[in-house]
Amino acid sequence: DRLAVFNNAVARRVRERHPEVLVKGGAYARYLRVPADPDYRMEPNLAVQACHTYACYNHPVADDGCSFNKDCFRTDLEKWAKLTPHLFIYEYYQKGAWAGLPWPIVHSVRKDVPYYQRLGVEGFYSQYTADAFPGSAVVLYVAVKLAWNASLDVDDLLADYYQACYQEASEPMRR
């Protein structure tokens, strides 16, 4: 609870002098857990950036068949969504430790970003490093497009991406 309580205290003090300022606190790793105190209330100027770490990317966050995502991310994310109107997401849509190998998770991203929008998420961030970009470019492209408009057709986005990047080799590259 200590980080959430600390962030709340900082937000309260900032609001006294600067009521227009939004304070963002991280909900990363163990700090993703919502405070256990049932009376915990967030300051109105405190935003939470929940990180989808130590969770499953093989399945969409809201997939009921994936208990790992439910237990390690979704349950707390939905609790944060009820506590604050200022919810942000920190994603790992690339894996630097994979030495630039492709990480084909578009199947999850296509469902995750609209799910985040339904929860009322206001902001979205994905980890980025230039070295890992070639293996995750298509995933980041789809995520960025959906972050702006979650109702876009992902298959159309993929066709656009592969045509723009690979032209006459777009179909073999897509396969």
Residue, then its C-alpha position, 0 to 999 in steps of 0.5 A: d500500500r505504501l506507494a499508493v498512499f505516498n502518491n496520494a499524499v503527494a497529489r494532495r499537496v500538489r493540488e493545494r498549490h496547483p489544482e490544475v496539475l495531474v500527478k501520475g503514479g506508477a502501478y508497476a510489478r508488485y505496486l500494481r496491487v490496489p491498496a487493501d484498505p477498503d476506505y482508500r480513496m484517490e485524490p482527484n488529480l492522481a493518475v495511475q499508470a498500470c503496467h502489464t508486466y509479469a503477465c501473459y501476452n499469448h492471450p488478450v488481457a480480458d480473455d477469461g480462459c487466461s487465469f494468469n492475466k486475470d490474476c496478475f493484471r486484469t483484476d487489479l487494472e479493473k479495480w484501478a479503473k473504478l478508483t480513478p478517472h485518470l488511468f494510463i497503461y504501460e505496455y511491453y509490446q516489444k521484448g528487448a531480450w529476444a535479440g530483435l526476433p519477431w514477437p507476433i502478438v497482434h492477436s492480443v493487441r487487437k483486443d487489448v487496446p479496445y478493452y483499455q478504451r472500454l475501461g476509460v484509459e486516457g493514456f497509453y505507453s509502450q516500451y521502445t528500444a531501437d535495437a528491438f524495433p524490427g521484431s516488434a514494428v508491426v505490433l507497435y504500428v497496430a497498437v499506435k493506430l488502435a490507441w488513436n481509434a480502437s474501432l479500426d479494422v486490424d486486418d486493414l491495418l496489417a495490409d497497409y503496414y505490409q504494403a507500405c513496408y514491403q511493397e511487392a513482397s507484402e504477401p510473403m512477408r505477411r505470411 
